[in-house]
Amino acid sequence: MFTFGCSPVIDLDNARLFAQQFQLEEDRPTLRRIARASALCHHDLVQCLDVSRFIVRSQNDPDVQYEVVSSEDGYECHAPLIPTFAGAIDIFELKQLEKIKVETQQSQGGLYIAIVQLYDRGRDLSRAGASQDRDEVVAEWLAFSNAVRQITF
């Protein structure tokens, strides 16, 4: 039997047992996510609302909460201070930001890596956002949203 959420640290054997129990990959990124989830549970930062919805409190600011919804397609996280693409466009227009640079390259693994750099003339400030996705347009949209978040918050 594995222990999950019983300690701020989960050992490698327990992380692997957890992955096997839930039929997850046993690669390094997955095991790291399992360890992080275990620590969040240990520190009572996760509250289960029902079978598919959870509230996760930020470790840095306990007043900030995220709603995570699980479905057959994966997880959807409704996080404050992370604008949706439509919200990012609104902020971009409202603050009269300028796009300085948009770069997209396809990696050897087939993913598109996008970097979008924005400039806020009013604050003489430039910030960039990056993202990767299998779809070139989605990668650019996510990088754009990340850049808006970086320059705004």
C-alpha positions, 0 to 999 in steps of 0.5 A: 500500500502506498502513502499519499498525502501523509508527508510533505515528501513522497519517496520514489517507490510510493510515487511509482505505486501511485502511478501504477494504481491509477494506470499513469506513466512512470516517467519523470514528469508524471512522478514529479506531478504525483509528488507535488500533488501529495505535498499539496494534499499533505498541507491541506491545500486541496479540498474535494467538492465532488467526484470531479471538482476540487478547490486548490489553494495557492501555496504562496497566497492562501487567499488565492484559490483555483477550481480544477474540474476533471473530465474524460478529456483531462483537467480544466483549471479556472485560475485567477489572474490567468486570462482566457484568450478572449480576456487577454485580447480585452486587456491587450486592447484596453492597455493599448499594448503593442506586439513587438515580436512573434516567433514560432518554430516547430521542434523535432518532436513535432510541437510548435514553440511560440514566443510572443513579446509585448510592449507597454508604452505607458510603463515603458515595459516589455515582457514575453510569454511562451507556450508549446502545443501540437497546433501552431495557432494554439501555441501562439494564442497561449504564448500571447495570453502568457505575455499579457499576464506577464506584462499585466500582473 
